[in-house]
Amino acid sequence: MLDSLATALGPAFYQYLLIGLVTGLLYALIALGYTMVYGIIELINFAHGDLFMLGSFLALQVAIWVGAATATGEATGAAALPTILLMLVAAPVFCAGLNVTVDRVVYKPLRNAPKLAPLVSAIGVSFIFMNIGVFWMGTYDLNFPKLVPQDNLTPGARIALNYKHIMVLAVTLPVMVALTVFVRYTSLGKAMRATAQNPTAAQLMGINVDRVIAATFAIGGGLGGVAAVVYGLYNNTVGYMMGFQTGLYAFTAAVLGGIGNIPGAVLGGIIIGLVRSLGSAYVGEQWSEALIFAILIVILIFRPNGILGARTREKV
């Protein structure tokens, strides 16, 4: 089937598939933050996209501090691997800490309030984060240091694979597998699933629900921090609006796959990435967003809970 499509659409079809897959995995990594929080407390955390933006700014700041980038984000030729590893530690810790702080200060006092109150608060936190980004790095897009080579590793092949593609696959796939194993087999993961099913019953069984919710925000924020570093290294540009646009795609991916469902978020992210890549290539860049949301609407008409939303009973 793929060969038939490649014959009809041209030899670049496989390359667009690879780009869509890589982009989709990035969306999926961000979407997991949305879906985990929704799965636990049924809150659409609109601030998550801007948290991802702040994580990318911190990663850029780390590169500047260690001398791997200039103030404008240009690479200086310093050692790349230690800088990347430092980013992959600093940004997730920063995002996790910030996410937990927001939960404790903003969302926790509204746990028993009408659902509209935390929803509006999340929108407010989103704007606060966006303004922090403006004060931090300004309103212009910045270069992210090119620490990962873009050399073609498969010359002559139908797919041009480079180190950036490998980096995205090597970081995102193990993180997703580790998260799935963690949620399914660890005591905290089981506590998260119990809290998602029924927080009152979970509390009666001795589970510290507040601690579980805080852990969920920490893990979701950490995933956003990892995505922020990988996004910056892959696209080599960051800006204060990236949280809105990329976060919107990730949120759409979570809804498409079935918000509250971890495999659904991954599937939704990959679908959004493929649709965007193939839509931009064969329909036109200006139509890609309309195409994504048209497909979302069609799928939700027939499956209102998302592609996997009704299939899996456990939300986290």
C-alpha positions in Angstrom: 0.0 0.0 0.0 2.8 2.4 0.9 4.6 1.6 -2.3 1.4 2.4 -4.3 1.1 5.7 -2.5 4.8 6.5 -3.1 4.3 5.7 -6.8 1.3 8.0 -7.0 2.6 10.8 -4.8 6.3 10.8 -5.8 9.6 9.6 -4.3 9.6 12.1 -1.5 6.6 10.4 0.1 8.7 8.3 2.5 10.6 11.4 3.6 7.4 13.2 4.4 6.3 10.1 6.4 9.5 10.2 8.4 9.1 13.9 9.1 5.5 13.4 10.1 6.5 10.5 12.5 9.2 12.5 14.2 7.0 15.6 14.5 4.2 13.5 15.8 6.3 11.9 18.5 7.2 15.4 19.7 3.5 16.3 19.8 2.8 13.1 21.7 5.4 13.8 24.3 3.7 17.2 25.0 0.3 15.6 24.8 1.1 13.2 27.6 1.3 16.2 30.0 -2.2 17.2 29.0 -3.7 13.7 29.2 -2.1 12.7 32.5 -3.4 15.8 34.3 -6.8 15.4 32.8 -6.9 11.7 33.6 -6.3 12.5 37.3 -8.3 15.6 38.1 -10.2 16.2 34.8 -8.5 19.6 34.3 -7.5 20.8 30.8 -4.3 22.4 31.8 -4.0 25.1 29.1 -0.8 26.3 30.7 1.1 23.2 29.7 2.0 24.5 26.2 3.5 27.6 27.7 5.3 25.5 30.4 6.9 23.7 27.4 7.9 27.1 26.0 9.6 28.1 29.3 11.4 24.8 29.3 12.9 25.5 25.9 14.0 29.0 27.1 15.7 27.4 30.1 17.5 25.0 27.8 18.7 27.9 25.7 19.8 29.7 28.8 21.8 26.7 30.0 23.5 26.6 26.6 24.4 30.3 27.0 25.6 29.8 30.6 28.0 26.9 29.6 29.3 28.8 26.6 27.7 26.5 24.0 25.7 29.4 22.5 25.8 33.2 22.3 23.1 35.5 23.7 21.3 35.2 20.3 21.4 31.4 20.4 24.2 30.9 17.8 26.4 27.8 18.6 29.9 28.5 19.7 31.4 25.1 18.9 31.7 24.0 22.5 31.2 20.4 23.5 27.7 19.4 22.4 27.0 16.2 24.2 27.6 17.5 27.8 25.5 20.5 27.0 22.6 18.4 25.7 22.7 16.1 28.7 22.7 19.1 31.0 19.7 20.5 29.2 17.9 17.2 29.5 18.4 17.3 33.2 17.8 21.0 33.8 14.7 21.6 31.7 12.6 18.6 33.0 13.5 19.5 36.6 12.6 23.1 36.0 9.3 22.3 34.3 8.3 19.6 36.9 9.0 22.0 39.8 7.1 24.8 38.1 4.1 22.6 37.3 3.9 21.3 40.9 4.2 24.8 42.2 1.3 26.0 40.0 -0.8 23.0 41.2 -0.2 23.8 44.8 -0.7 27.5 44.5 -3.5 27.7 41.9 -5.2 24.5 41.2 -5.3 22.8 44.6 -7.4 25.5 46.3 -9.9 25.0 43.5 -10.2 21.2 43.7 -13.8 21.4 44.9 -14.8 24.5 43.0 -17.0 24.4 39.9 -15.0 23.1 36.9 -15.1 26.4 35.2 -12.9 28.0 37.9 -9.8 25.9 37.5 -10.3 26.0 33.7 -10.2 29.8 33.7 -7.3 29.7 36.1 -5.4 27.5 33.7 -5.9 30.0 30.9 -4.7 32.7 33.3 -1.6 30.8 34.2 -1.0 30.3 30.4 -0.9 34.1 29.9 1.3 34.6 32.9 3.8 32.0 31.6 3.7 33.7 28.1 4.5 37.1 29.6 7.3 35.6 31.7 8.7 34.2 28.4 8.5 37.7 26.8 10.3 39.3 29.7 12.9 36.5 29.7 13.8 36.2 26.0 11.8 38.9 24.2 9.2 38.8 21.5 11.5 37.7 18.6 12.2 34.1 17.7 15.7 33.0 18.8 18.1 30.6 17.2 18.6 27.4 19.3 22.2 26.2 19.1 22.8 23.6 16.4 24.3 21.0 18.7 23.1 18.0 16.7 24.5 17.4 13.1 22.1 17.3 10.2 24.3 15.2 7.9 22.6 12.6 5.8 23.4 9.1 7.2 21.7 7.2 4.3 23.0 8.8 1.0 21.3 7.3 -2.0 18.4 5.8 0.0 14.8 6.7 -0.4 14.7 8.2 3.1 17.4 10.8 4.2 18.0 9.9 7.8 20.1 12.3 10.0 21.2 12.5 13.6 18.3 14.8 14.5 15.8 12.1 13.5 17.7 9.6 15.5 17.9 11.9 18.5 14.1 12.4 18.5 13.4 8.7 18.2 16.1 7.8 20.8 14.7 10.2 23.4 11.0 10.1 22.9 10.4 6.3 22.4 12.3 5.2 25.6 10.6 8.0 27.6 7.1 6.8 26.5 7.9 3.2 27.2 9.3 4.1 30.6 6.2 6.1 31.4 3.9 3.2 30.4 5.9 0.7 32.5 5.9 3.2 35.4 2.1 3.7 35.3 1.3 0.0 34.9 3.7 -1.7 37.3 4.9 0.7 40.1 3.0 1.4 43.3 2.8 5.1 42.5 1.5 4.3 39.0 -1.2 2.0 40.5 -2.1 4.8 42.9 -2.4 7.2 40.0 -4.7 4.8 38.2 -6.8 4.3 41.4 -7.0 8.1 41.9 -8.1 8.5 38.2 -10.8 5.9 38.7 -12.2 7.3 42.0 -10.3 9.7 44.1 -12.6 9.3 47.1 -12.3 5.6 47.1 -8.5 5.8 46.6 -8.3 8.1 49.7 -10.3 5.7 51.7 -7.9 2.9 50.8 -5.0 5.0 52.3 -3.7 6.6 49.1 -2.4 10.2 49.6 -4.4 11.7 46.7 -2.6 15.1 47.0 0.7 13.4 46.7 -0.4 11.4 43.7 -1.7 14.6 42.0 1.5 16.4 42.7 3.5 13.5 41.2 1.3 13.6 38.1 2.0 17.3 37.6 5.7 16.6 38.2 5.8 13.8 35.6 3.7 15.8 33.1 5.9 18.8 33.6 9.1 16.7 33.2 7.8 15.3 29.9 7.2 18.8 28.8 10.8 19.7 29.7 12.2 16.8 27.7 10.0 17.8 24.7 11.2 21.4 25.0 14.9 20.3 24.7 14.2 17.9 21.8 12.1 20.4 20.0 14.8 23.1 20.3 17.5 20.8 19.1 15.4 19.5 16.2 13.9 22.8 14.9 16.8 25.2 16.1 14.4 28.0 16.8 12.4 28.9 19.9 10.0 31.8 20.7 7.4 32.9 23.2 4.5 31.9 20.9 5.7 28.3 20.4 3.8 27.1 23.4 0.5 28.3 22.0 0.9 26.7 18.5 2.7 23.5 19.4 0.6 23.2 22.6 -2.5 23.5 20.5 -1.4 20.6 18.3 -0.5 18.5 21.3 -3.8 19.2 23.0 -5.6 18.3 19.8 -3.5 15.1 19.7 -4.6 14.2 23.2 -8.3 14.8 22.4 -8.0 12.9 19.1 -6.5 9.9 20.8 -8.8 10.1 23.8 -7.9 12.6 26.5 -6.9 10.8 29.7 -5.6 7.8 27.8 -1.8 7.5 27.5 -1.6 5.2 24.3 -4.3 7.5 22.8 -2.1 10.6 23.3 0.8 8.9 21.5 -1.5 7.7 18.7 -3.1 11.1 18.4 0.3 12.8 18.2 1.6 10.5 15.5 -1.6 11.1 13.4 -1.4 14.8 13.8 2.3 14.8 12.8 1.6 12.7 9.7 -1.4 14.7 8.6 0.5 17.9 9.1 3.6 16.7 7.2 1.7 15.1 4.3 -0.9 17.9 4.2 1.8 20.6 3.9 3.5 18.6 1.2 0.6 17.6 -1.0 -2.2 20.0 -0.1 -0.3 23.1 0.8 1.1 24.6 4.0 -1.8 27.1 4.3 -4.3 24.2 4.4 -2.5 21.9 6.9 -4.2 23.3 10.0 -7.6 23.2 8.4 -7.0 19.6 7.4 -5.9 18.6 10.9 -8.9 20.1 12.6 -11.3 18.8 9.8 -10.0 15.3 10.5 -10.4 15.9 14.2 -14.0 16.9 13.8 -14.9 14.0 11.6 -13.3 11.5 14.0 -15.0 13.1 17.1 -18.4 12.9 15.3 -18.1 9.2 15.1 -16.0 8.6 18.3 -16.7 11.5 20.7 -14.3 10.0 23.3 -11.4 9.9 20.8 -9.9 7.0 19.0 -9.0 5.0 22.1 -11.0 6.9 24.6 -13.8 4.3 24.9 -11.6 1.3 24.4 -9.5 1.7 27.6 -11.3 2.0 30.9 -8.3 3.1 32.9 -7.7 6.8 32.2 -4.1 7.0 33.4 
